[in-house]
Amino acid sequence: MLIFIDTEFTDFANAELISIGLVSECGLHEFYAELPVDQSKCNDFVVATVLPQLGKVPAAHCSVDELQRRLRLWLEQFSARAPVICFDYDGDWRLFCHAMGYEIPSWLRGKNIYKYLDQIALQMYFIDNRIKDHHALNDAKANCHAFDRKKIEPNEMLF
């Protein structure tokens, strides 16, 4: 089973997690959390684009410890299905691993799926749903929508 993820973070140079969003491939299961942000560590783009979108999802704000607990609990429901965390940027996987305290369950693995995303479908998702990008949950949903299995080579062992 596939779980699509996206993160928002302070800056490329010294990335600290701001928010994380995950959605199951069927779209029925979602996870979203926000961490406290030190705005002085954020680049100008993050201050202008990401931070204004925070604080709009009830009960999303949590501590680092609470995030780890919530994330583990949410992922446990999929343990028997050998989920693959699908990300479009390697930094998302690094931040996910950090959020998990670098203790990734043996039944879970990650895969960069950037080359399998239909970039037009990705942009249309935001337009059609009248939502903004650079919000972790919106971006995870967009990646789920834009994932194109036809781009997988027949002999490629992806999932």
C-alpha positions in Angstrom: 0.0 0.0 0.0 1.1 3.5 -0.7 1.1 6.5 1.6 1.9 9.8 0.2 3.8 12.3 2.3 4.9 15.9 2.2 6.6 18.2 4.7 7.1 21.9 5.1 10.3 23.1 6.7 12.2 26.2 7.7 14.9 26.5 5.1 16.9 24.2 2.7 20.2 25.1 4.3 19.1 24.0 7.8 15.8 22.2 7.5 13.6 22.0 10.6 10.2 20.4 10.3 7.3 22.8 10.4 4.4 20.5 9.3 3.9 17.0 7.9 1.0 15.6 5.9 0.3 12.0 4.9 -2.5 10.5 2.9 -3.3 6.8 2.0 -3.5 5.9 -1.6 -7.3 5.5 -1.3 -7.5 9.0 0.2 -9.6 7.8 3.2 -6.8 8.1 5.8 -5.1 11.4 6.5 -2.6 12.6 9.0 -1.5 16.2 9.6 0.5 17.9 12.3 2.2 21.2 12.9 5.2 21.9 15.2 6.1 25.1 16.9 8.0 27.4 14.5 10.9 29.7 15.2 10.2 32.3 12.5 13.8 33.6 12.7 14.9 30.2 11.2 12.6 30.4 8.2 13.6 31.8 4.9 11.6 34.6 3.2 9.6 32.1 1.0 8.5 30.1 4.0 7.5 33.2 6.0 5.4 34.5 3.0 4.0 31.2 1.7 4.0 28.5 4.3 3.5 30.2 7.7 0.2 31.9 6.7 -1.3 28.5 6.0 -0.6 27.2 9.5 -3.1 27.1 12.4 -6.2 26.3 10.3 -6.5 22.6 11.1 -8.0 21.9 14.5 -5.7 20.0 16.9 -2.8 19.9 14.4 -0.4 21.8 16.6 1.7 19.5 18.8 5.1 19.0 20.4 7.9 17.0 18.8 7.3 14.1 21.2 3.5 14.3 20.6 4.1 14.2 16.8 6.2 11.1 17.1 3.6 9.4 19.2 0.7 10.4 16.9 2.6 9.5 13.8 3.5 6.0 15.1 0.0 5.4 16.2 -1.4 6.5 12.8 1.0 4.3 10.9 0.3 1.2 13.0 -3.0 0.8 11.3 -1.2 -0.1 8.1 1.5 -2.3 9.5 0.1 -5.6 8.0 0.0 -4.0 4.5 3.7 -3.2 4.2 3.2 0.5 3.4 5.6 2.5 1.3 6.0 6.1 2.2 6.0 7.9 -1.2 7.8 11.3 -1.3 8.8 13.6 -4.1 11.8 15.2 -2.4 14.5 13.3 -0.4 14.3 15.9 2.3 10.8 14.8 3.0 12.0 11.3 3.8 14.8 12.7 6.0 12.4 14.9 8.0 10.0 11.9 8.3 12.8 9.8 9.7 13.7 12.6 12.1 10.0 12.9 13.2 10.0 9.1 13.9 13.1 9.5 16.1 15.1 7.6 13.4 13.2 4.4 14.5 11.6 3.2 11.3 9.5 0.0 11.7 10.7 -3.0 9.7 7.4 -3.2 7.9 7.7 0.4 6.5 9.9 1.7 3.7 10.3 4.8 1.7 10.5 5.6 -2.1 11.1 8.7 -4.0 8.2 8.8 -6.6 9.0 12.2 -8.2 9.5 10.7 -11.7 6.1 9.0 -11.4 4.2 12.2 -10.9 2.2 13.7 -13.7 3.2 17.4 -13.3 0.1 18.7 -15.1 -2.2 16.6 -13.0 -0.4 17.9 -9.9 -1.0 21.5 -10.8 -4.6 20.9 -11.8 -5.3 19.3 -8.4 -4.6 22.6 -6.7 -6.6 24.6 -9.3 -9.6 22.2 -9.4 -9.8 22.0 -5.6 -9.1 25.7 -5.1 -6.4 25.0 -2.5 -2.8 26.3 -2.1 0.3 24.4 -2.5 3.1 24.5 0.1 0.8 23.1 2.7 2.0 19.6 3.7 -1.4 17.9 3.6 -2.5 19.6 0.4 0.8 18.6 -1.3 0.5 15.0 -0.1 -3.0 14.8 -1.5 -1.8 16.4 -4.8 1.0 13.8 -5.1 -1.5 11.0 -4.5 -3.7 12.4 -7.2 -0.8 12.9 -9.6 0.9 9.5 -9.1 0.9 7.8 -12.5 1.4 4.0 -12.3 1.8 4.0 -16.1 5.1 5.7 -15.7 6.5 2.6 -14.0 8.6 0.4 -16.3 7.2 -3.1 -16.7 10.4 -4.7 -15.2 10.8 -2.1 -12.5 10.4 -3.5 -9.0 8.9 -0.4 -7.4 6.5 -1.5 -4.7 
